[in-house]
Structures are given as C-alpha cells and as structure tokens.
Amino acid sequence: MLREHGYRVLLAARAEQAVEIAAANAGGIDVVVTDVHLPHMTGPELVERLHTIQPAFEVLFLSGYPAEMVPGQPLPDGSEFLQKPFDETLLLQTIRSMLDTRHH
C-alpha cells in the first residue's frame, strides 16, 4: 500500500533483518514503522539498535494496545503511535505528517 503511494519500502520480516537492512541503507531511511511487540526484542529495543547505525529517522509504533497500556518500556520521545486497527488513510496521513515535519 505504501509503495502504491510512491514510498520506497524496505521490508523486514524480523528485527534482526531490519538491522541488516538499515546497515545496508545507512542514511537512506526516513521513517521506521514497527510493532511495539516483536519476537526476540521490543520495537523500542529495535529502534535503539537502528539508531546506532543511523541516528536520524522518524519512528511510528503500531500496537493492538492503547499507547498508555503498552507493557514494557515507554515509547521514545518524539515517536508517533497508531493503535490497531487503523485505516489506510490514517496511516498515510501520519507518515506524510512525519515526513513533512522532518523536512521543515
């Protein structure tokens, strides 16, 4: 869906693969979209690892839990959050807003 709207998408099936992709595309990632809960590490832990490779990108966390009910560590300051389920329009608006803020 994001590709259909002109975005370049780097898809990772697991957190370790996301780290590998980030290393291969250092400096070329504007937004990371991740679930809060992943196998083998949390979304915030993944973001910490990605920041060691590429320090500047926006983060959008997704979860079935409401933001205030997400178990574990708090979400990083400046990150965005969408509770599942959400529609395509909300996802696109959120990412567009994040990119607009980043480039101004």
Secondary structure by P-SEA (a helix, b strand, c coil): ccccccccccccccaaaaaaaaaaccccccbbbbbcccccccaaaaaaaaaaaccbbbbbbbccccccccccccccccbbbbcccccaaaaaaaaaaaaaaaac
